Amino acid sequence: MTTQMTPKQIVQQLDKYIIGQDEAKKAVAIALYNRYRRMQLSEAMQQDITPKNLLMIGPTGVGKTEIARRLAKVVQAPFVKVEATKFTEVGYVGRDVESMIRDLVDVAVKIEEDIQYRDVRSQATQEADKQLVKLLVPGVKKEPKQINGIQDMMAAFNSLSQGENPVPNNEEVTDDVRNQRLSVKEQLDKGLLEDEEVTIQVEESHKVNPMNDMMGQMGIDLNSAMDSILPKKKVSRTLPVKEAREVLIEQESSKLVDHDAIYQAAIQRAENDGIIFIDEIDKITAGNKKNSGEVSREGVQRDILPIVEGSSVNTKYGTVKTDHILFIGSGAFAESKPSDLIAELQGRFPIRVELNDLSENDFIRILTAPDNALVKQYIAMIGSDGIHLTFTKESIEEIARIAYKVNHESQNIGARRLATVLEKVLEEIMYEAPDMQMGDITITQEYVDQKVGTIADDNDLTKYIL
């Protein structure tokens, strides 16, 4: 585990971003800390302790997804959010359920790469700076060497297969070039050439190919297979020195690390620390509806079941066991109930947490309390145009009141309604701000009423505008 925070400390971190829902935050904190407890036990006992998966039940916009997303950030764990409705029963068009595990391993590999790259960054930076000096002060071009004989042809072919120039050492470094490079290196070290443009060679990014996902289901990485047969194609890019350095550092870091070790560590991280958030899980319940879609929805549940129970999934990095991955199911269950899930799947989500509907006071706190709260975001964005925006206490209370009122008189979309109301309140200011150059604007209760009060009072207008 990448953290040893206690459940109370985890909840304190979540409190910075999520208002209310104390019961849900407590439940996920305990589930997370239990994973740390498990890792302190003997290997024999670790194998028998399975994660206690959670099922979050509550209306949209109350914080279900945000709790899971912030939880993963707190502990730097591999995290994937999937929509249950995107999966289909085997034989139908759609994503197969095992793709969630492959996505999780991709995230784990990225985390491991970042860790390993940080360890070699200083060495990679030195190599990148050497390359930048050579690019900024190229040597004197020599005549291309003629390829004669079998040995020269074989050497050229080997260089080409590794993505290198088939005719190396075609530059001569004279004393004049050497002195210029020393001067440029000094300027580079002092940060005087950060905006100078330089042309570098970078590997061409792989294009999205539907075949890749199909082959990935069989644990085959089509891109890697093709790279081993064909030389990597490189393209020229002209970038400022500060951006080119980062590209070169990444290239050099890739040469310095052991990728096989990264993949093994990533698989272990995904197996022991991975969190998969299955949203809209209520949409795959058949309920009491007897229609043609019932079989398909129940089929998706049966396909998800072995993944949650614990199985082995082939990925392009190796086989991943899902026994100890933490699954968090989520759904509004407005038209169905958890008992409509098949019994085996219900048993795999033993911890049930019901999230509460948000009150008017919750809305006021959501607008102002969290780090980078909605009001703070709009103040910062409009501030980029030189406008100093302020909200009175009464205006924030009025925005919260209107959002709460609209939610309960039309469709309840939770905290997302606040963004809708705020956008309407600030629409004219955001349109005019770039031409105003500078100034102070105060949002009052009267201004809020003027912009959205009448809309909120008219049921027909509310349905279409708010």
C-alpha positions as CSV (number, residue, x, y, z in Angstrom):
1,M,0.0,0.0,0.0
2,T,1.2,3.5,-0.8
3,T,-0.4,5.0,2.3
4,Q,-0.6,4.2,6.0
5,M,-3.3,6.8,6.8
6,T,-5.8,5.8,9.4
7,P,-9.5,5.7,8.5
8,K,-10.0,9.1,10.4
9,Q,-7.1,10.6,8.3
10,I,-8.6,9.3,5.1
11,V,-12.0,10.8,6.0
12,Q,-10.3,14.2,6.8
13,Q,-8.8,14.2,3.3
14,L,-12.2,13.4,1.7
15,D,-13.8,16.2,3.7
16,K,-11.7,18.7,1.8
17,Y,-13.6,17.9,-1.4
18,I,-16.9,16.2,-0.5
19,I,-19.6,17.8,1.6
20,G,-21.7,15.5,3.9
21,Q,-22.1,11.8,3.2
22,D,-20.2,11.0,6.4
23,E,-21.5,7.4,6.5
24,A,-20.2,6.6,3.0
25,K,-16.8,8.3,3.6
26,K,-16.4,6.2,6.8
27,A,-17.3,3.0,5.0
28,V,-14.8,3.5,2.2
29,A,-12.1,4.6,4.6
30,I,-12.5,1.4,6.6
31,A,-12.5,-0.8,3.4
32,L,-9.3,0.9,2.3
33,Y,-7.5,0.6,5.6
34,N,-8.5,-3.1,5.8
35,R,-6.3,-3.6,2.7
36,Y,-3.3,-2.1,4.6
37,R,-4.2,-4.4,7.6
38,R,-4.2,-7.4,5.2
39,M,-0.7,-6.6,3.9
40,Q,0.7,-6.9,7.5
41,L,-0.4,-10.5,7.8
42,S,1.3,-13.7,6.7
43,E,1.0,-14.6,3.1
44,A,-1.1,-17.7,3.8
45,M,-3.7,-15.6,5.7
46,Q,-3.5,-12.8,3.0
47,Q,-4.8,-15.2,0.4
48,D,-8.0,-16.0,2.4
49,I,-8.9,-12.4,3.2
50,T,-11.0,-11.0,0.4
51,P,-11.9,-7.3,0.1
52,K,-15.3,-6.3,1.4
53,N,-16.8,-4.6,-1.7
54,L,-19.2,-1.7,-1.3
55,L,-22.5,-0.8,-3.0
56,M,-23.3,2.9,-2.9
57,I,-27.0,3.7,-3.2
58,G,-28.2,7.2,-3.7
59,P,-29.6,9.7,-6.3
60,T,-27.4,11.3,-8.9
61,G,-25.2,14.2,-8.0
62,V,-24.8,13.4,-4.3
63,G,-21.1,12.4,-4.5
64,K,-20.9,8.7,-5.2
65,T,-18.4,9.0,-8.0
66,E,-16.5,11.8,-6.4
67,I,-15.9,9.8,-3.2
68,A,-14.4,6.9,-5.1
69,R,-12.3,9.1,-7.4
70,R,-10.9,11.2,-4.5
71,L,-10.3,8.0,-2.5
72,A,-8.0,6.7,-5.2
73,K,-6.1,10.0,-5.4
74,V,-5.6,10.0,-1.6
75,V,-3.8,6.7,-1.7
76,Q,-2.3,6.9,-5.2
77,A,-4.0,3.6,-6.1
78,P,-4.8,2.5,-9.6
79,F,-8.4,3.6,-10.2
80,V,-10.8,2.9,-13.1
81,K,-14.4,4.1,-13.4
82,V,-16.6,2.1,-15.7
83,E,-20.2,2.3,-16.7
84,A,-22.1,-1.0,-16.3
85,T,-24.3,-0.1,-19.2
86,K,-21.4,-0.1,-21.6
87,F,-20.9,-3.8,-21.1
88,T,-22.9,-6.4,-22.9
89,E,-23.5,-10.1,-22.7
90,V,-20.9,-12.2,-24.5
91,G,-22.0,-12.4,-28.2
92,Y,-23.6,-8.9,-28.3
93,V,-21.9,-5.8,-29.6
94,G,-20.2,-3.9,-26.8
95,R,-17.2,-4.0,-24.5
96,D,-16.4,-7.3,-22.7
97,V,-16.3,-7.1,-18.9
98,E,-12.6,-8.1,-18.8
99,S,-11.7,-4.8,-20.4
100,M,-12.1,-3.1,-17.0
101,I,-9.2,-5.2,-15.7
102,R,-7.0,-4.3,-18.7
103,D,-7.8,-0.6,-18.2
104,L,-6.8,-0.9,-14.5
105,V,-3.5,-2.5,-15.4
106,D,-2.8,0.3,-17.9
107,V,-3.3,2.8,-15.1
108,A,-1.0,0.8,-12.8
109,V,1.7,0.7,-15.5
110,K,1.5,4.5,-15.8
111,I,1.9,4.9,-12.0
112,E,4.9,2.5,-11.9
113,E,6.5,4.2,-14.9
114,D,6.2,7.6,-13.2
115,I,7.8,6.2,-10.1
116,Q,10.7,4.6,-12.0
117,Y,11.2,7.6,-14.2
118,R,11.5,9.9,-11.2
119,D,14.3,7.7,-9.9
120,V,16.4,8.1,-13.1
121,R,15.3,11.7,-13.9
122,S,18.6,13.4,-12.9
123,Q,20.6,11.0,-15.1
124,A,18.1,11.3,-18.0
125,T,18.2,15.1,-17.7
126,Q,22.0,15.1,-18.2
127,E,21.6,13.0,-21.3
128,A,18.8,15.2,-22.6
129,D,20.9,18.3,-22.2
130,K,23.8,16.7,-24.1
131,Q,21.4,16.0,-26.9
132,L,20.0,19.6,-26.8
133,V,23.5,21.0,-27.1
134,K,24.3,18.9,-30.1
135,L,21.0,19.9,-31.7
136,L,21.5,23.6,-31.1
137,V,25.0,23.5,-32.4
138,P,25.2,20.7,-35.0
139,G,28.5,19.5,-36.3
140,V,29.9,20.0,-39.8
141,K,28.3,17.6,-42.2
142,K,30.5,15.0,-43.8
143,E,30.0,13.2,-47.1
144,P,27.8,10.1,-46.6
145,K,29.9,7.0,-46.4
146,Q,29.4,4.5,-49.3
147,I,28.0,1.1,-48.2
148,N,30.4,-1.5,-49.5
149,G,30.4,-5.2,-48.7
150,I,28.2,-7.5,-46.7
151,Q,29.5,-6.3,-43.3
152,D,28.6,-2.7,-44.0
153,M,25.1,-3.7,-45.3
154,M,24.5,-5.8,-42.2
155,A,25.6,-2.9,-39.9
156,A,23.2,-0.5,-41.8
157,F,20.4,-3.0,-41.5
158,N,20.9,-3.5,-37.7
159,S,20.9,0.3,-37.2
160,L,17.8,0.7,-39.3
161,S,16.0,-2.1,-37.3
162,Q,16.8,-0.2,-34.1
163,G,15.3,3.1,-35.5
164,E,18.8,4.7,-35.8
165,N,20.3,6.5,-38.7
166,P,21.7,3.8,-41.1
167,V,24.7,6.0,-41.8
168,P,26.0,7.1,-38.3
169,N,28.8,9.5,-37.5
170,N,28.1,11.7,-40.5
171,E,29.0,14.9,-38.5
172,E,32.5,16.2,-37.7
173,V,33.1,18.1,-34.5
174,T,35.6,20.9,-35.2
175,D,37.3,23.0,-32.5
176,D,35.0,25.9,-33.4
177,V,31.9,23.7,-33.0
178,R,33.3,22.3,-29.7
179,N,33.8,25.9,-28.3
180,Q,30.3,26.9,-29.4
181,R,28.8,23.9,-27.7
182,L,30.6,24.8,-24.4
183,S,29.1,28.3,-24.6
184,V,25.6,26.9,-25.4
185,K,25.9,24.4,-22.5
186,E,26.6,27.3,-20.1
187,Q,23.6,29.3,-21.4
188,L,21.5,26.1,-21.2
189,D,22.5,25.5,-17.6
190,K,21.5,29.1,-16.7
191,G,18.1,28.7,-18.4
192,L,18.8,31.4,-21.0
193,L,17.7,29.3,-24.0
194,E,14.3,27.9,-22.8
195,D,12.4,29.6,-25.5
196,E,14.8,28.8,-28.4
197,E,13.2,26.4,-30.9
198,V,14.9,23.1,-31.7
199,T,13.9,20.2,-34.0
200,I,14.0,16.7,-32.4
201,Q,13.1,13.2,-33.6
202,V,10.3,11.5,-31.7
203,E,8.7,8.1,-32.2
204,E,5.4,8.3,-34.1
205,S,2.5,7.6,-31.8
206,H,0.4,4.5,-32.4
207,K,-2.8,5.1,-34.1
208,V,-6.0,3.8,-32.5
209,N,-6.8,0.5,-34.1
210,P,-10.0,-1.6,-33.2
211,M,-7.9,-4.7,-33.6
212,N,-5.7,-3.7,-30.6
213,D,-8.6,-4.1,-28.2
214,M,-9.6,-7.4,-29.7
215,M,-6.1,-8.8,-29.5
216,G,-5.8,-7.4,-26.0
217,Q,-8.6,-9.7,-24.9
218,M,-6.3,-12.6,-25.7
219,G,-3.4,-11.0,-23.9
220,I,-1.6,-9.9,-27.0
221,D,-0.1,-6.4,-27.5
222,L,-0.3,-5.9,-31.3
223,N,1.7,-2.7,-31.1
224,S,4.6,-4.4,-29.3
225,A,4.5,-7.3,-31.8
226,M,4.7,-5.0,-34.7
227,D,7.5,-2.9,-33.2
228,S,9.6,-6.0,-32.8
229,I,9.2,-6.8,-36.5
230,L,9.3,-3.3,-38.0
231,P,11.6,-0.4,-37.1
232,K,10.0,2.4,-35.1
233,K,9.0,5.2,-37.3
234,K,10.3,8.7,-36.2
235,V,8.9,12.1,-37.0
236,S,10.4,15.6,-36.7
237,R,8.9,18.0,-34.2
238,T,10.0,21.6,-33.7
239,L,9.6,22.6,-30.0
240,P,10.9,25.2,-27.6
241,V,13.9,23.9,-25.6
242,K,11.9,23.6,-22.3
243,E,9.3,21.3,-24.1
244,A,11.9,19.4,-26.1
245,R,13.9,18.7,-22.9
246,E,10.8,16.9,-21.4
247,V,10.3,14.8,-24.5
248,L,14.0,13.9,-24.5
249,I,14.0,13.1,-20.8
250,E,11.1,10.7,-21.3
251,Q,13.0,9.0,-24.1
252,E,16.2,8.7,-22.1
253,S,14.3,7.5,-19.0
254,S,12.7,4.8,-21.1
255,K,16.2,3.5,-21.9
256,L,17.3,3.6,-18.3
257,V,14.5,1.6,-16.7
258,D,13.7,-2.1,-16.8
259,H,10.3,-2.3,-18.4
260,D,9.7,-6.0,-17.5
261,A,10.2,-5.0,-13.8
262,I,7.7,-2.2,-14.3
263,Y,5.1,-4.5,-15.7
264,Q,5.5,-7.0,-12.9
265,A,5.3,-4.3,-10.3
266,A,2.2,-2.8,-12.0
267,I,0.4,-6.1,-12.0
268,Q,1.1,-6.5,-8.3
269,R,-0.1,-3.0,-7.6
270,A,-3.3,-3.5,-9.6
271,E,-4.0,-6.8,-7.8
272,N,-3.4,-5.5,-4.3
273,D,-4.2,-1.8,-4.5
274,G,-6.6,-1.5,-7.5
275,I,-10.0,0.1,-7.2
276,I,-12.7,-0.4,-9.8
277,F,-15.8,1.8,-9.6
278,I,-18.8,0.3,-11.4
279,D,-21.3,3.1,-12.0
280,E,-24.9,2.7,-13.1
281,I,-24.9,-0.9,-11.7
282,D,-28.7,-0.5,-11.2
283,K,-29.2,-0.2,-14.9
284,I,-28.3,-3.9,-15.5
285,T,-31.0,-5.2,-13.2
286,A,-33.9,-6.8,-14.9
287,G,-36.4,-5.7,-12.2
288,N,-40.0,-6.6,-13.0
289,K,-39.7,-5.6,-16.6
290,K,-40.4,-8.6,-18.9
291,N,-39.0,-7.6,-22.2
292,S,-36.3,-8.7,-24.6
293,G,-33.6,-6.8,-22.8
294,E,-34.0,-8.7,-19.6
295,V,-31.8,-11.6,-20.6
296,S,-29.0,-9.4,-21.8
297,R,-29.0,-7.3,-18.6
298,E,-28.9,-10.4,-16.4
299,G,-26.2,-11.8,-18.7
300,V,-24.0,-8.8,-18.0
301,Q,-24.4,-9.5,-14.3
302,R,-23.3,-13.1,-14.8
303,D,-20.3,-11.9,-16.8
304,I,-19.3,-9.4,-14.1
305,L,-19.7,-12.0,-11.4
306,P,-16.5,-14.1,-12.0
307,I,-14.4,-10.9,-12.2
308,V,-15.8,-9.7,-8.8
309,E,-15.6,-13.2,-7.3
310,G,-11.9,-13.6,-8.3
311,S,-10.5,-14.9,-11.6
312,S,-7.5,-14.6,-13.8
313,V,-7.6,-12.1,-16.7
314,N,-5.0,-12.1,-19.6
315,T,-3.6,-8.7,-20.4
316,K,-0.8,-7.6,-22.6
317,Y,1.4,-7.2,-19.5
318,G,0.7,-10.6,-18.1
319,T,-2.1,-12.5,-16.1
320,V,-3.9,-10.5,-13.5
321,K,-5.8,-12.1,-10.6
322,T,-8.8,-10.1,-9.5
323,D,-9.3,-11.7,-6.0
324,H,-8.1,-8.7,-4.0
325,I,-9.2,-5.8,-6.2
326,L,-11.7,-3.5,-4.4
327,F,-14.9,-3.1,-6.4
328,I,-17.3,-0.3,-5.6
329,G,-20.7,-0.5,-7.2
330,S,-22.9,2.5,-7.5
331,G,-26.4,3.3,-8.6
332,A,-29.5,5.4,-7.9
333,F,-31.8,2.4,-7.7
334,A,-34.7,4.7,-8.4
335,E,-36.6,2.2,-10.5
336,S,-35.1,-1.0,-9.0
337,K,-33.6,-2.1,-5.8
338,P,-30.3,-3.9,-4.8
339,S,-32.3,-7.2,-4.3
340,D,-33.1,-7.1,-8.1
341,L,-29.4,-8.0,-8.7
342,I,-28.8,-11.7,-9.0
343,A,-28.2,-13.3,-5.6
344,E,-24.5,-14.2,-6.3
345,L,-23.6,-10.7,-7.3
346,Q,-25.4,-9.2,-4.2
347,G,-23.3,-11.4,-2.0
348,R,-20.1,-10.0,-3.5
349,F,-21.1,-6.5,-2.3
350,P,-21.6,-7.1,1.4
351,I,-21.3,-3.5,2.5
352,R,-24.3,-1.3,1.6
353,V,-24.1,2.5,2.0
354,E,-27.0,4.8,1.4
355,L,-26.1,8.3,0.4
356,N,-28.4,11.1,1.6
357,D,-30.1,13.7,-0.6
358,L,-28.4,17.1,-0.3
359,S,-30.0,19.8,1.7
360,E,-30.0,23.6,1.1
361,N,-27.2,24.0,3.7
362,D,-25.2,21.3,1.9
363,F,-25.5,23.3,-1.3
364,I,-24.1,26.4,0.5
365,R,-21.1,24.5,1.8
366,I,-20.5,22.9,-1.6
367,L,-20.4,26.4,-3.2
368,T,-17.8,27.7,-0.8
369,A,-16.1,25.1,1.5
370,P,-14.2,22.6,-0.5
371,D,-10.7,23.3,-2.0
372,N,-11.4,24.8,-5.5
373,A,-15.2,25.0,-4.7
374,L,-17.5,26.2,-7.5
375,V,-17.6,29.8,-6.5
376,K,-13.8,29.9,-6.2
377,Q,-13.5,28.4,-9.7
378,Y,-15.7,31.1,-11.3
379,I,-13.9,33.9,-9.4
380,A,-10.5,32.6,-10.7
381,M,-11.7,32.1,-14.3
382,I,-13.3,35.6,-14.5
383,G,-10.2,37.0,-12.7
384,S,-8.1,35.9,-15.7
385,D,-9.9,38.7,-17.6
386,G,-8.8,41.3,-15.0
387,I,-12.3,41.3,-13.3
388,H,-12.4,41.0,-9.5
389,L,-15.6,39.1,-8.8
390,T,-17.2,38.8,-5.4
391,F,-20.3,37.1,-4.1
392,T,-22.3,38.3,-1.1
393,K,-23.3,35.8,1.6
394,E,-27.0,36.4,0.6
395,S,-26.3,35.7,-3.1
396,I,-24.7,32.3,-2.3
397,E,-27.7,31.4,-0.1
398,E,-30.1,32.5,-2.9
399,I,-28.2,30.3,-5.5
400,A,-28.4,27.4,-3.1
401,R,-32.1,28.0,-2.4
402,I,-33.0,28.1,-6.1
403,A,-30.9,25.0,-6.9
404,Y,-32.6,23.1,-4.1
405,K,-36.1,24.3,-5.1
406,V,-35.6,23.4,-8.8
407,N,-34.2,19.9,-7.9
408,H,-37.4,19.1,-5.9
409,E,-39.9,20.6,-8.3
410,S,-38.4,19.0,-11.4
411,Q,-35.7,16.3,-11.9
412,N,-33.3,15.9,-8.9
413,I,-29.8,16.0,-10.3
414,G,-28.1,16.8,-7.0
415,A,-25.1,19.2,-6.8
416,R,-24.9,19.4,-10.6
417,R,-27.8,21.8,-10.4
418,L,-25.5,24.4,-8.8
419,A,-23.4,24.6,-11.9
420,T,-26.5,25.1,-14.1
421,V,-27.7,27.9,-11.9
422,L,-24.3,29.6,-11.6
423,E,-23.8,29.4,-15.4
424,K,-27.1,31.2,-15.9
425,V,-26.3,33.8,-13.2
426,L,-22.9,34.6,-14.6
427,E,-23.7,34.2,-18.3
428,E,-23.7,37.9,-19.2
429,I,-20.6,38.7,-17.1
430,M,-18.6,35.9,-18.7
431,Y,-19.7,37.2,-22.2
432,E,-18.7,40.8,-21.5
433,A,-15.7,40.3,-19.2
434,P,-12.9,40.1,-22.0
435,D,-14.0,43.6,-23.3
436,M,-14.3,45.2,-19.8
437,Q,-10.5,45.0,-19.3
438,M,-10.7,45.5,-15.5
439,G,-13.1,46.3,-12.7
440,D,-14.9,45.0,-9.6
441,I,-18.2,43.2,-9.8
442,T,-20.3,42.1,-6.8
443,I,-23.0,39.5,-7.2
444,T,-25.9,40.3,-4.9
445,Q,-29.1,38.5,-4.0
446,E,-31.1,40.9,-6.2
447,Y,-28.8,40.2,-9.2
448,V,-29.4,36.4,-8.7
449,D,-33.1,36.9,-8.5
450,Q,-33.1,39.1,-11.6
451,K,-31.2,36.4,-13.6
452,V,-32.8,33.2,-12.5
453,G,-35.5,33.9,-9.9
454,T,-38.3,34.3,-12.5
455,I,-37.1,31.2,-14.4
456,A,-37.1,29.1,-11.2
457,D,-40.7,30.2,-10.4
458,D,-42.0,29.2,-13.8
459,N,-42.3,25.4,-14.0
460,D,-42.3,25.4,-17.8
461,L,-39.2,27.6,-18.1
462,T,-37.4,25.6,-15.4
463,K,-37.7,22.4,-17.3
464,Y,-36.0,23.8,-20.4
465,I,-33.5,26.3,-18.9
466,L,-32.5,25.1,-15.4
